[in-house]
Amino acid sequence: MGEFTLFGFHHAGGGVSSFSGWQRALGPGVDVVPVALPGRGQDGRSPRYVDLDSLTEALAEDLGPGLSGRHVLYGHSMGALIAYRLARLRARRGQRLPERLIVGALAAPHLRQSVDATQKLTDSELARWLIDTSDIRADLLSGTERLTAMLARLREDLRICRQHRGAQDTGEPLSCPVDVFAGADDPLVDGAGATGWRRHTSAGCTVHVIPGGHFFPRESKGAFFDELRSLLRSELTEPAVHMA
């Protein structure tokens, strides 16, 4: 298998550490590049975008050179939405698309998203929502500064996610294949939400069900990486350039 780049987009409230260990797990031939969203770094120099369109355009510019080569996009939850929006932006511009768009833990973008229900939650309710949808133990968050900081980041990211209006997403389907990874017990993505991605590609869509909940890459590492490695080996042996 020839070399290619996998750009990874993290979940709401997360960071590039979400992809720790991915390079080792996927092995040679794949260059794993965790994407640091603008404004999430420690240098304080990059603007922290709060607008989904501006964020996507900034990423398209920042990643531009890398996206001109052979690559795939993997996004998890919020990251899946951002990866999808990035692919759509590049399609509208007639630019190269990923060999495959790989999305995890996100219902099809034309459907109502579960994050819409988080808008009016109090801090304690949002903390409970976070615990219920993740593998974080409640005792690690209760009454800590870490919880306060995590909820602040989570609220900002969820606000960005809520800006996506699926009913307005009426463009042509992507011309690259889409692979959907879904947790068998994910409370936020049901079967219809996973299979609904089929309407967003004209090149085929495959759903991969992994044991676990919303954060199945952490909960079921073996099963997840076995499936992802198999996908990358079988589907990317012969490169195909997808243009809008």
C-alpha positions as CSV (number, residue, x, y, z in Angstrom):
1,M,0.0,0.0,0.0
2,G,1.4,3.4,-1.0
3,E,1.7,6.1,1.5
4,F,-1.1,8.5,2.3
5,T,-2.1,10.9,5.0
6,L,-5.0,10.4,7.5
7,F,-6.1,13.8,8.8
8,G,-7.9,13.3,12.2
9,F,-10.5,15.7,13.5
10,H,-11.4,15.4,17.2
11,H,-14.7,15.4,19.1
12,A,-16.3,18.4,20.9
13,G,-14.3,19.4,23.9
14,G,-11.3,17.3,22.8
15,G,-8.0,17.9,21.3
16,V,-5.2,16.3,19.2
17,S,-4.5,13.9,22.1
18,S,-7.6,12.1,21.0
19,F,-5.4,10.5,18.3
20,S,-2.6,9.5,20.6
21,G,-1.5,6.0,19.6
22,W,-3.1,6.0,16.2
23,Q,0.2,6.1,14.3
24,R,1.4,3.0,16.1
25,A,-1.9,1.3,15.6
26,L,-2.2,1.9,11.9
27,G,1.5,1.2,11.2
28,P,3.6,2.2,8.2
29,G,2.1,3.5,5.0
30,V,-0.3,5.8,6.8
31,D,0.9,9.2,8.1
32,V,-1.5,10.2,10.9
33,V,-1.9,14.0,11.3
34,P,-4.1,15.1,14.2
35,V,-5.6,18.4,13.2
36,A,-5.3,21.2,15.8
37,L,-8.4,23.4,15.4
38,P,-7.5,27.1,15.2
39,G,-7.4,28.7,18.6
40,R,-7.1,25.4,20.5
41,G,-3.4,25.7,21.0
42,Q,-1.4,27.1,23.9
43,D,0.4,29.9,22.0
44,G,-2.7,32.2,22.1
45,R,-1.9,33.5,18.6
46,S,-4.4,31.7,16.5
47,P,-8.0,33.1,16.5
48,R,-10.5,30.8,18.2
49,Y,-13.3,30.5,15.6
50,V,-16.9,30.4,16.9
51,D,-18.4,30.3,13.4
52,L,-18.6,26.9,11.6
53,D,-18.1,28.4,8.1
54,S,-15.1,30.5,9.1
55,L,-13.6,27.6,10.9
56,T,-13.9,25.3,7.9
57,E,-12.5,28.0,5.6
58,A,-9.5,28.5,7.9
59,L,-8.9,24.7,8.0
60,A,-9.0,24.5,4.2
61,E,-6.3,27.2,4.0
62,D,-4.2,25.8,6.8
63,L,-4.3,22.2,5.5
64,G,-4.3,23.2,1.8
65,P,-0.9,21.7,0.8
66,G,-1.5,18.4,2.5
67,L,-5.0,18.1,1.0
68,S,-3.5,18.3,-2.5
69,G,-1.9,14.9,-2.0
70,R,-3.3,11.4,-1.4
71,H,-5.3,11.5,1.9
72,V,-8.3,10.5,3.8
73,L,-10.3,12.4,6.4
74,Y,-11.4,10.9,9.7
75,G,-13.6,12.9,12.0
76,H,-15.2,11.8,15.3
77,S,-18.5,13.3,16.4
78,M,-18.0,17.1,16.0
79,G,-14.9,16.2,14.0
80,A,-17.0,14.2,11.6
81,L,-19.1,17.3,10.9
82,I,-16.1,19.4,10.4
83,A,-14.4,16.8,8.1
84,Y,-17.7,16.6,6.1
85,R,-18.0,20.4,5.8
86,L,-14.4,20.6,4.7
87,A,-14.9,18.0,2.0
88,R,-18.1,19.9,0.8
89,L,-16.2,23.2,0.7
90,R,-13.4,21.6,-1.4
91,A,-16.0,20.0,-3.7
92,R,-17.7,23.4,-4.3
93,R,-14.3,24.8,-5.2
94,G,-13.5,21.9,-7.6
95,Q,-10.5,20.8,-5.5
96,R,-9.3,17.3,-4.8
97,L,-11.4,15.3,-2.4
98,P,-10.2,12.6,0.0
99,E,-9.8,9.1,-1.2
100,R,-12.5,8.4,1.5
101,L,-14.4,10.4,4.0
102,I,-14.5,8.4,7.2
103,V,-16.9,9.6,9.8
104,G,-17.4,8.3,13.3
105,A,-20.2,8.8,15.9
106,L,-22.2,11.3,14.0
107,A,-25.7,10.9,12.5
108,A,-26.1,11.9,8.8
109,P,-25.7,15.7,8.5
110,H,-29.2,16.3,7.1
111,L,-30.8,14.8,10.2
112,R,-31.5,16.6,13.5
113,Q,-28.4,16.2,15.7
114,S,-28.5,15.2,19.4
115,V,-26.4,18.2,20.3
116,D,-29.3,20.5,19.7
117,A,-30.8,19.3,23.0
118,T,-27.7,20.5,24.9
119,Q,-28.3,24.3,24.4
120,K,-30.3,24.9,27.6
121,L,-28.6,22.4,29.9
122,T,-27.1,23.7,33.2
123,D,-23.5,22.8,34.0
124,S,-24.6,19.9,36.2
125,E,-26.9,18.6,33.4
126,L,-24.2,19.0,30.8
127,A,-21.8,17.2,33.0
128,R,-24.2,14.3,33.3
129,W,-24.8,14.4,29.5
130,L,-21.0,14.2,29.1
131,I,-20.7,11.3,31.5
132,D,-23.6,9.4,30.0
133,T,-22.2,9.7,26.4
134,S,-18.5,9.0,27.2
135,D,-16.3,6.6,29.1
136,I,-15.3,9.3,31.6
137,R,-15.9,8.2,35.3
138,A,-18.1,10.6,37.2
139,D,-15.7,10.7,40.2
140,L,-13.0,12.2,37.9
141,L,-15.0,15.2,37.1
142,S,-17.2,16.0,40.1
143,G,-16.4,19.4,41.7
144,T,-13.1,19.9,40.0
145,E,-11.5,22.8,38.1
146,R,-11.0,20.3,35.3
147,L,-14.7,19.9,35.0
148,T,-15.2,23.7,34.7
149,A,-12.6,24.0,32.0
150,M,-13.9,20.9,30.1
151,L,-17.5,22.2,30.2
152,A,-16.4,25.6,28.9
153,R,-14.6,24.0,25.9
154,L,-17.5,21.6,25.3
155,R,-20.1,24.4,25.3
156,E,-18.0,26.4,22.7
157,D,-17.7,23.4,20.5
158,L,-21.3,22.3,20.8
159,R,-22.3,25.9,19.9
160,I,-20.3,25.5,16.7
161,C,-22.0,22.2,15.9
162,R,-25.4,23.6,16.4
163,Q,-24.8,26.1,13.6
164,H,-25.0,23.3,11.0
165,R,-28.5,23.3,9.5
166,G,-29.0,20.0,7.8
167,A,-32.2,21.0,6.1
168,Q,-30.2,23.6,4.2
169,D,-27.6,21.1,3.1
170,T,-28.9,20.6,-0.5
171,G,-25.7,20.4,-2.5
172,E,-24.7,17.6,-4.8
173,P,-23.5,14.4,-3.0
174,L,-19.8,14.0,-2.6
175,S,-18.0,12.1,-5.4
176,C,-15.8,10.2,-2.9
177,P,-16.8,7.1,-0.9
178,V,-18.0,7.6,2.7
179,D,-17.4,5.1,5.5
180,V,-19.4,5.4,8.7
181,F,-18.2,4.0,12.0
182,A,-20.8,3.7,14.6
183,G,-20.8,2.4,18.2
184,A,-23.3,-0.5,18.7
185,D,-24.5,1.1,21.9
186,D,-24.0,4.8,21.0
187,P,-27.0,6.7,22.6
188,L,-26.5,9.6,20.1
189,V,-26.4,7.7,16.8
190,D,-29.0,5.1,15.9
191,G,-29.1,2.9,12.8
192,A,-31.0,5.4,10.7
193,G,-28.6,8.1,11.6
194,A,-25.7,5.9,10.4
195,T,-27.2,4.6,7.2
196,G,-28.5,8.1,6.4
197,W,-25.0,9.1,5.2
198,R,-25.7,7.2,2.0
199,R,-27.5,10.2,0.6
200,H,-24.3,12.3,0.9
201,T,-22.2,10.3,-1.6
202,S,-22.5,9.1,-5.1
203,A,-19.5,6.8,-4.7
204,G,-20.8,4.3,-2.1
205,C,-21.3,4.3,1.6
206,T,-20.4,1.5,4.1
207,V,-21.4,1.4,7.7
208,H,-19.1,-0.3,10.2
209,V,-20.6,-1.1,13.6
210,I,-18.1,-1.3,16.4
211,P,-18.8,-2.6,20.0
212,G,-19.1,0.3,22.4
213,G,-20.7,3.6,22.8
214,H,-20.0,7.1,21.5
215,F,-16.3,6.8,22.1
216,F,-15.8,3.3,20.7
217,P,-12.2,4.0,19.5
218,R,-11.2,4.1,23.2
219,E,-13.7,1.6,24.4
220,S,-13.0,-1.1,21.7
221,K,-9.5,-0.3,20.5
222,G,-8.8,-3.7,19.1
223,A,-12.0,-4.0,17.1
224,F,-11.9,-0.4,15.9
225,F,-8.3,-0.4,14.6
226,D,-8.7,-3.9,13.1
227,E,-11.6,-2.6,11.0
228,L,-9.9,0.7,10.1
229,R,-6.6,-1.0,9.1
230,S,-8.6,-3.5,7.0
231,L,-10.5,-0.6,5.3
232,L,-7.3,1.4,4.5
233,R,-5.5,-1.7,3.2
234,S,-8.3,-2.9,0.9
235,E,-9.7,0.4,-0.3
236,L,-6.5,2.4,-0.8
237,T,-4.2,-0.1,-2.5
238,E,-4.9,1.7,-5.8
239,P,-5.2,5.5,-5.4
240,A,-8.1,7.2,-6.9
241,V,-8.3,11.0,-7.2
242,H,-11.8,12.3,-6.6
243,M,-12.6,15.7,-8.0
244,A,-15.8,17.6,-7.7
